[in-house]
Amino acid sequence: MKFGNDENKAFAVARDLVLGAAALNPKDIPDAVALSFRVDDNDNNPNNGTPHAAQIKAAAQSRAIPVPAPF
């Protein structure tokens, strides 16, 4: 399957978030979501959001997975 440039970027972001969270050994799915925000944080300040916070939050909420504060 061939992906367009935007699809390649989206796939790379998703891959990095999933594998990054998995490497931190989450205890359960909600913890994996919380760790995804941590992996996505590019300035060590979760209070100002992360580059993909809206997308991570929407994906979690679409599956009724809790989203940690402050997201």
C-alpha positions as CSV (number, residue, x, y, z in Angstrom):
1,M,0.0,0.0,0.0
2,K,1.4,3.4,-1.0
3,F,0.9,6.3,1.4
4,G,0.9,10.0,0.4
5,N,3.3,12.4,2.2
6,D,0.7,13.4,4.9
7,E,-0.2,9.8,5.5
8,N,3.5,8.9,5.9
9,K,3.9,11.7,8.4
10,A,0.8,10.6,10.3
11,F,2.0,7.0,10.3
12,A,5.4,8.0,11.6
13,V,3.9,10.1,14.4
14,A,1.5,7.3,15.5
15,R,4.4,4.7,15.3
16,D,6.7,6.9,17.4
17,L,3.9,7.6,20.0
18,V,2.9,4.0,20.3
19,L,6.4,2.5,20.5
20,G,7.6,5.3,22.8
21,A,4.8,4.7,25.2
22,A,5.3,0.9,25.0
23,A,9.0,1.4,25.9
24,L,7.9,3.1,29.1
25,N,6.1,-0.1,30.2
26,P,2.5,1.1,30.8
27,K,0.6,-0.8,33.4
28,D,-2.7,-0.6,31.4
29,I,-4.3,1.2,28.5
30,P,-5.1,4.4,30.3
31,D,-1.5,4.5,31.4
32,A,-0.4,4.0,27.8
33,V,-2.5,7.0,26.8
34,A,-0.9,9.1,29.6
35,L,2.6,8.0,28.5
36,S,1.7,8.9,24.9
37,F,1.3,12.5,26.0
38,R,4.6,12.3,27.8
39,V,6.4,10.9,24.7
40,D,4.8,13.7,22.6
41,D,5.9,16.5,24.9
42,N,8.6,18.4,23.2
43,D,9.5,21.0,25.9
44,N,9.1,19.1,29.2
45,N,6.1,21.2,30.1
46,P,2.8,19.3,29.8
47,N,0.8,22.3,31.0
48,N,1.2,24.0,27.6
49,G,0.1,21.0,25.7
50,T,2.0,18.7,23.3
51,P,2.3,18.9,19.5
52,H,-0.4,16.2,19.0
53,A,-2.4,16.5,22.2
54,A,-5.7,17.2,20.4
55,Q,-5.3,14.1,18.2
56,I,-4.3,11.8,21.2
57,K,-7.1,13.2,23.2
58,A,-9.7,12.6,20.4
59,A,-8.4,9.1,19.8
60,A,-8.7,8.2,23.5
61,Q,-12.1,9.8,24.0
62,S,-13.4,8.0,20.9
63,R,-12.7,4.7,22.8
64,A,-13.9,6.0,26.2
65,I,-10.3,5.9,27.6
66,P,-9.6,8.4,30.3
67,V,-7.4,11.4,29.4
68,P,-5.0,12.6,32.1
69,A,-5.0,16.2,33.3
70,P,-4.0,18.7,32.1
71,F,-5.1,17.5,28.6
